[in-house]
């Protein structure tokens, strides 16, 4: 009688990938059951999600246009994400639409910020670019913008830009405690956003994502984002960092989101396909771990199959 329950579908968010074009539904090999969608096809996919009661979707975009040092296609008003937001808002007015605000899929080097001449990241320039992306998403109708670049001060700059442009109702979900994790491989495959290897350029994102060996600094990142005006805080990944979800839940009164990332998703599928575990049970048990840790919002690729895994849980 005292058992916890899996949250209702309204407290789930389905992350998905939107690409330019029409009539595109492209399977992602490293994430079985997930696809890249053009905006028109995404509307069809989201209809199934909405019918299950899922409360929100999180959109990640790509470009077939020119990639440059600053990722300028990310704030193109006619970009795939911006188009998808408009179509989804028209089709599903009550659905909460969250957009990922980053540059890595739009830069020609795969990092989340423009690079200086010496190959280092230009943090301040990145914040200005991210503000432009957030404004373009808000103008398209996004309910929540979610900056994931992990640049210092990005929440404050975006909050100010939203306020100055009369988007005061647009919420900010911060990827506030985002670890430099080995669990992002399938996502980077899906998004085409892996950092390039070039002389003088950082080989990875460990310089601006949190170290999994430094939990105090990781929580401090969330504390700073809250002070800068974030409305929702996030821990990413989820399953490898349940202690961080619990710690953050105890530290803040803001809603805490947990991102059950691509590697965690694909890992369970691979285990089941090897015959080493039942997928339905693995999904339910691992999700309950996230619930026990204290997450208010679960961002998970399992959301698109909520009825299968949790309809009778």
N, C-alpha and C positions, 0 to 999 in steps of 0.2 A: 504493500500500500504506500510505501515511501519511495518507490522507484522513480527515478527521473524519466522523462519522456523526450523523444526526439522532437525538436521544435516543429511547430506547424509550418506548412510550406511558405507562408507569408514571411517567415524569418529566414528564408533561403534566397540566395542570389546565384544565378547561372552565369558564369563567365563564358564568353564566346568570341569568335573571331570574324571580323567583317572585312571583305576585300572589295576593291573596285570592280565594276562590271555588272553584268546581268546574267541571270540563270546559272549561277555558279553555286554548286554544293560539292566541295572537294574534301574527301576524307583525309584526315591527318594520321599518317601511319603510326606515329609514336604515341598517339592518344586515341585508341580504338573507341569508336562511338561518338567522336567529336569531329566537327567539320569546319572548314572555312566557308563562309556564306557571302554572296553578294547581298546588298541591301534588300532587294526584292525577295530573295530566297530566305533571308533571315526572318522576315515577317512571317513566313510560313512555319519556320522552325519554332519561333517564339509562341505561335498560337498554341502549339502542343504544351509548351511550358506554362503558359497562362492558364490553360484549362486545368492544370494540376494545382493551381493556386499559388505558384511561386511568385514571390513579391517583387523581385527585381532582377534585372540583367546587368551585366558588366561588359561593356564593349571594348574590344581591342582592335585597332585598325591597322591597315597597311596601305601602301601606295603603289601604283604602277607608274607613277610619274617620276620626276627627277629627284633623286636623293642628293642632299647637299650637307655641308658641314653643320648647319644649324637645324636641319630637319624641317624646313619651312613648309613642306606639304602637310605637316601635322595640323596646321591651322588654316588649311584651305577650306573655305566655306562649302565647296562642292566635293569635299573628300568623302570617302566611304563611310566613316563614322558619322559625319554630319548628315549625310543622306539617310543613313540608317536611323538616326535619332528622329528625324522628321517623320519617316514612314512609320516607325513604331509608335510614336506619340499619336499619330492619326489613327492607327489601327487599335491601339490599346491605351486609351487616355489614362487609365488608373494604374498602369504599370510603372513602377519606379525605374527610371533609366539612369544608370551610372556609366560614366565614361572614364576610361583610363587616360590620364594625361601624362604623356611621356614623349620622348623624341627618338628612342633607340631604333624603332622600326622605320624611321624616316631619315636618319642620318646615313651618310655614306661610309661611316666607320663603325656603326653599331653601338656607340656609347650614348648615354642619356643626356649629354650636354655637348655644345660646340667645343671644338678643340682649339687651343691657342697654337701659335706658330711652333712652339717647342713640343707639342703633342700632349700637353697637360689639359685638364678640363677647365673650362671657363664657367665657374659656378654662377656668377652674377648674370652673365649673358644667358645661361640656361634658365634661370628664374624668369627672366623677361620673356623668353620664348615660351615657357610653360604657361605663363599668364595669357599669352595670345591663344594658345591651344584651348585653355579653359574657357576663355571668352567665346571662342568659336563654337564650342560644345554647348555652352549655356545659351547662346543665341539660337542654336538649332532646337533647343528644348530640353536638354539634359536636366534632370532633377538634382543629380549629385555629380560633382567632378572629383576624380580621385588621382591626384598626382603621385606617381610612383618612381620618379627619377632620383629621389633621395638627395637632392641638392640642399645645402644649408640655406634656410630662410625661404624656401619655396612656398610654404603655406602662407606666410605673412604677405608675400608679394602677390600671390593669387587672390587672397582674401581682399586685399586693397583694390585690386583690379576689378573684382566682381562688384564690390561696393560702389566704386566710382562709375561703373557702367550700368548701375541700376539692376544688378542681378543679386540683390540682397537675399532673395529667397533660395538661391542655389546653394546647396549644402556642399561642404568639403569633407571628403573622407580621405584621411591621410594614411598612406602606407608608412605608418609611423615607426613601427619596429619591423623592418624588412631585412632579413638576414642574407648575407652572401652565401647562398645555399647551392648544393650540388643537385637539388631537386627541380631545377628550372629547365633542364635539358629539353624535355618534350615541348614545353612552351616556346622556347627559342626556336625550335624546329618549326612549330606551327606559325610563329610570327616572323621568322626570318630576321631575328634581331640579335644574334650572337655578335659580340665585339670582334672586330677584325684585328688581325695581327700585323702591326706596322711599326717600324722603328720609332722609338720615342713615345709611343702611345701605350697607355695602360693595357695589359693583356687581358684584364678582367675587371669586374666592378667591385672588387674587395675594398678599394679605396673610398667608396662612398656608400656601400651597403654595410650593415652591421655585422660584426664578427660574432660567430656563434660561441666563441670562448670568452666573450665580455658581456655578460648579461646586464650589468649595471649600466654600461653605456647604451645598450640596446633600449632599456627602459627610459633612459634619459632622453633618447630621441623622441619617444612618444610624449614625454613631459613637455619638451620644447614645442612640439607640434600643437599640443593642447593650448599652450600659452600664446601661440601665434594665431589661434582662431579656428582650429580644426573642430568639426562637429562630430566626427566618428574617428576612432583610432583603430588601427589594424595590426595584427600580428601575422607575418607571412615568412615561411610556411606554417602550417598548423600542427600536424602530427608530430613533427620533430621538436616542437617548441611549445608543448602544452604547459610547461612550467611558466613560460613567458606570458601566455594568455592569462593564466591564473594570477600571476603577479600584477599584470597590468589591470586586470579586473578589480583587484583590491586597491589599486592606486588611483583610479579615476572614477568619476561619476558619468563620464561620457559612454555612449554605446561602444562596445568592443566587437570588431569584426575579426573573424579568423578565416584566412584564405587557405583552403585545402588544395594545394597546388598540383600542377600537372604531374610531377614526378611521383607524388603520393597517390594520385589517381592511377597512373599507368602501372605503378608497382603492384597494386592489388590485382589489377587485371592480369598482369604477367604471372603472379603467384597462382591465381585460379587456373589459368591456362596450363600451367605445369602440373595441375592436379594436387597442389599443396594446400589448398584451402577452398572453402565455398565462398564465392564472390559475394553473395547476398549477406552472409554472416560477417564476412570481413568488412564490408561497407558499413553495416549497422554497428558493429562493435567499435570500429575506428571513429565513427561519427559520434558515438556516445562519449568517447574520450574527449572530443572537442567540447561537447555539451558540459561534461563534468568540470572542465577547466574554466568555464564561465563565459563562453562566447555568446553574444547577443545576436549576431548575424553570421550565418555560415555561408561563405562564398565557396562553391564547390561544383565541379563538373557533374557530380552525381545528381544535382538538382534537376537536370533534364529528365531523370528517371525516378523522380520522387515516389510516384505511386508504386513502382516495382519494389523499391527497397524499403519504403517506410509506410506505404499505404495501409499495411496490416500490422505494423510494428507496435 
